[in-house]
Amino acid sequence: MNFSEDQLSDDFHLPTVEVKNELEIPDHTTEKSVALNLMMEDAKHELDRLNVWVNDVAIHGMDGIDFRDLNVKRHELSIAVPLARGKNKIEVGVLNKTGAESYKKTINVYADAGKEKSDLYIVSLGVSKHHDSQYNLEYADKDAKDIVSTFKKSPFFEKVHAKTFTNHEVVLENLKDIKPFLSKADINDVVIVFVAGHGVLDDNFDYYFASYDMDFNDPARRGIAYETIERLLDGIPALKKLLFIDTCHSGELDKDEIEESTEGETNDDGELIFRRVGRTVRVKDNPLGLKSTNELMKSLFTDLRRGTGATVISSSGGAEYSIEGGQFKNGLFTYCMINGLINGKADLDKNRKINISELQKYVRDEVRKLSNGTQTPTSRIQNMELDYRLW
């Protein structure tokens, strides 16, 4: 969030935010946006930034609207907030320079304006052939192509706009073309980013997606950090954003709960391949019998972090490996997702529609079954305000 440690003091004091024209904002509108007249102030500390969310998506990105250079404790601002068709939960919150955030002000508006049928914008990246050929895979580039061809068959979308990058095309320089493409999506459209290949952990257990020319001994050199992928979805107009990751170590890691492992992986039939290279980790033994305390926390509390507002569905846990090959002719995760969509198996309630929550549950259960429990897809930062349709 661009705070330094010395800014996060124990001198705790909350700023405040007021919507001065709250009583003038309609509950129902035919407009595509609504104006908010804001008053923000803090009696002790200077203001840092303003965050605005629509249906739990930060419309100005994770960094919000920056006030740092103003050096003020009180600030008035009028902003136009874009509205999606249907329900809109608008939230505003201001932070001061010590990192304390105001109580959020919430306004609900129902909008009739905007397109009724969504377009899909999908970017797909898959790397099977690397500059260092000893790390080559068989199906990751095919995964990237197959997932695009699958979504082009979806009966739900008006149009499907796609960009596919495979093998030598998946380098840092080409990422610059992705965000301008995704930014063309309307607020009512759906955006998907899909990546398949090697997932590598560095010495700090930070995750990198292996680009074509990544240094596998030093993933930070030419590798694609998770934060870089996440930023592709940050601050774009579309509210419905989805990230699929079919690599090893793509789930969430609690670094305090893992340790390096020297255990090797076996391969019974000689056909299945684990998409793993680099450091191997395992979850530490836990006296509670849980894989990690992180799992306990997730079972008790909702994950309230505010990120890009995207739902992230990954092929494996943070300490797990992803499988490709055999009868699947794809990554196992990708195979199950395609099969669930094309054959309608992910339509769990049999209403001839497949929502993101249905696809998530079907893929998780099917991958776990077909891998005999060695691979379990995970989801994080799921936006429960937007359980939207994909098929």
N, C-alpha and C positions, 0 to 999 in steps of 0.2 A: 504493500500500500504506500510505499515511498516515505515511510516514517523512519527516522533513525532512533536508536535506543535512547539517546539522551532527551528526545522529545516525549517519550512515553513515561512521564513523571508520575509520582504518587500524589501530585497535587490535583486531585480528581474534582472536576467541575464540568457539568453538562451545559453545552450551548442549547439554544432553543430555536425552533423554526415555526413560523406562523404563516398560514395561507390567508392573506388579508381579504381576498375575494371569495372565500370558501362558500358563503351563502349565495353567491351569484352563479356558481358552477352547477349546471343542470345534471340531474340524475340520468337523463336520456338525451342523446343528441344525434343529429344527422351530420355533424361536422367530423372532420378527420383529425382534429386536434382540439385541445382545450388549453386556455391560458391560465397560468398560475402566477399570482402576484405574491412574492415571498418576502418576509422580513426575518432575517437571521441575526442573532446576536449572542454574545457571551460577555458576562460582566467581568471576567478575569483574564481570559486568553483570546488571542487573535484567532480568527476563523481560518480553516484550512481548505475545506472543499465542501461541495454540495453533491449529494447523490440522489438520483431520481430513478425509481423503478416503475415499470409497467408490467404487471403480472410476474413479479419477481425477476425481471430482466433489467439490468442497469442500462438505460438508454443512452447514457453518455460514457459507457464503458466502465471498467472496474475503477478507474482513477477519478471519475466524476468531473465536476466543473471546478477548476483550481482557483482558489482565492489567495494563495500564499503571497503573491507579489503585491496584493492590495494592502497587506499589513493593517487590517481593520478588525475591530471587535463587533461591528454592526454593519450590516449590508442589506440593501433592498435589491431585488432582482425580479424581473418578469420573464417567464419562459413559456414557450409553447411546447406542450407535451403531446406527442403523436398518439393516436388511439387505434387499436386494432378493432376489427369488426367483432361485436359482441361485448362481453364483459371486460372491463378494464379496472384493475386494482392499482391505483396510483399511490406511490409512497414517496415521501421526501424526507431526507435526513441530512443534517449538517454536522461536520466534525470540526473540532478546534485543533490547534497545533500540538496539543498534548495527546491526541489520538482518541479523545472522548467524543462519542457521538450522541446527538440529541435523541430524544424519543421521536419515533417516526410519526409523521402526520399522514393519515390514510384517507383517500377520497375514492369513491367508487362511481364510475361512469359507464353507462351502456351506450355503445355507438352502433348506428345502423349503416354508417358509411364504410366504404372500402370494398375490395373484391370479395366475391362470395366463394370462388374456387381458387385454391392456392396453386402457385407454381412451385416446383422444387428446384433448388440450386444445390448441386452435389459436386464435391471435389474429392477425388479418390487417388490415393498414393499407394503404390505397392513396389517393393524392391525384392527381387529374387536374385538378380545378377549384380554383384558388387565389384568394385575396382579390385579389391582383394578377393580373388575367386574362391579362396578356401572357405569363405563364409556364405557361399551361394545357397539359396533355397530353391524349391521347385515350383511353388504355387502362389507366392505372395503377389507377383505381378498379375497372375490370372485372377486372383481374388479381387484386385482393384478394378479390373475390366468387368468381371462378372457382376460385381455389386452395382455398377452403373447400368449394365444391360438389364439387370433385374428391375431396378427402380424405374427404368424407362417403360416397363410394362405395367406399372401401377395404374389402376383405373381411377385413382382418386385425383391425381394432379392434372391441372389444365395443360401445363407444359413442363418439360424437364430440361433444365440447362445443366450441362455437365462439362467438367474438365478432368482429364485423367492424366496422371504422371506415373510412369513406370521406369524402373531400373535407372539408367544413366540420367533420366530427366529429374529424378528426385535428389536435388541438391539445393543447398541453402539459397542460392541466387534465384532459383525459380519460384521460391515461396512468395516473392514480392508480387507475383501476378495473381495470387489467390485472393487476397482480401479485397482488392478492387472488384473482382468478379463477384464475390459474395455480397459486397455492398450494394449491388444492383437489385438485390432481393427486396421486395416490398415488406412492410410490417406484417402483412398477413401471409407471407410465403413461408416455406419450410426450407431450412438449410441443413445439409448433412456434410460432415467431413469424415472420411474413412481412411484409415491407414493400416497397412499390412506389411509385415516383415519381421526383422529382428528388433526386439526391445532389449536394451542393454543398461545395466546399472554401473555407474562409475564408482570410484573409491568412497564417495560419500553417500552411496546408495541412491543417487539421483538418477531419474529415468531419462534415457535418450532413445528416440526412434532412429534406427540406423539408416542414414542416407547412403546413396551409391558410393560416395567417396569418404565415408567416415573412417577415422582411425580407431579401429577396434581396441587398441591398447590405451587410447585416450579419447573416450566418446565425446568429450566437450570440443574436440577438434573436428569440426565439420559434421558432428552429429546434430540432430534436431531435438532440442530440449522439449519436454512436455509443455513448459510455459509458452514456448514459441508456437506450438500447435494450438494451444488454448487461446492465444491472442488473436488467431485468425478469426475467431468467433466473437471477439470482444468489440462492442460498440458498433456493430452493423445494424441496419434497420430491422431485420427480421427478429421476431421474438421467439419463434419455434426453431431451436437450434439443437443439433444432435451430433455427438462425436462418437464414432465407433473405432476401437483400437484392437486389431487382431495381431498382437505380439506377446512375447513373454513379459512378465513383470508389469503388465499394463494396469493392474489394479492398484488400489491405494496402499501405501506402505507407512506403517508407524515405525520410524527408525529405531525407537527405543525397544521395540519388540522383536527385532530380527537380528540375525548374526550370520556371518559368512559360513557356508557349508562346503564340505569337501566330498559330499556324497555324489556319486555319479547317477545317471539315469539309464535305465535298461530299456531295451526295445525288443519285444518278444517276437514280432513277425517280420522285422527287418524292413518294413515299409513306412511305418509312422516315424516322423521326424519331429523333434522338439525344436521350436524356434528359439533356441537359447545359445548365447555365447557370452563370454566375459564372466563377471562375478556371479557366483551361485549363492543364494541366501536361503535361509529357512527361518521359520518362526520359532522363537525360543520356547522352551518348555514353560508351562504356566501352571501353577499350583491349583488354579480354579478349573483346570481342564478345558480352558478356552484357547483358541488359536492365538488370540491377542486381547488385551484389554480394550483395544480399539473396537473390536467386534462387540464387546459388552456395552461400550458407550453408545455405539450405533443402534443397539437393540433397545436402549432405554431412552435415548434422546433423538429428536429430529436434528439432522445436520443443518445448522442455521447459517453456514457460511454464505456470503454473497459473492459469487464469482461472475462469470459471463452469463449466467442464467441458462446455460446449456445442460442437457442431460448427457452424461458420459457413460457409455456402456463398453466395458473392456472385456477381452476374451478370457482373462485369467486374473487370479489374485496377485497382489504385489510380490509374493514369494513363489509364484507358480509359473509353469511353462505352458506355452500354447503348442498345439499339435497340428501338423499338416500331413497330407499324403494318404496312403492306404486306399480304401474304397471311396474316400471322400473327394479326391482330386481337387481339393481346396484346403485352406485352413479349416479346422474342425468348426470353429466359431462361425466363419463365413458360410460354410456348408449348411449349418443348421439355420442360420438366418435366411439364406436364400430359399432353402427347403420350406421353412415356415411361412414365407411370404407367397411363393409361387404356388404351392400346393394348399394354401389356406390353413395349414396346421396351427399357425399362430393365432387363428381366430378362435380364441378360447371360449367366448360366449356365443359363438355361432350366429352372429348377427350380420355376417358378410362384410365386416369392417375389421381392420387390424389397427389397434392403437399402440402407442409406444409401450405402455405398461404390459400389454399382452405379448408383444414381441420380446420384451425383456424377460418375462417369466418363461416363455416357451424356450428361448435360446438357452437360458440358464439351466433349466431342467434337462434339456436334450443333450447339451454338451457334457453335463455331469454324468448322464447315463451312458453316452457313447464312449466317454473316456474312463469309465469305471471309477469315477470320483477323483481322478488325478487332475482334472481341470474344471474350474468353476468360474464362469463369468461373473463379474461384479458390476454394480452401478453406483455412481456417486454424483452428488450435486444434482439430483433429480428435481426438476421443477414441477411440483405437484399442481401448480396453477395451470399447467399446459400439458395435460395428458392427451396429446393430439393424435389424429389419425395419420397413418402412413400408407394404407392400402385399402 
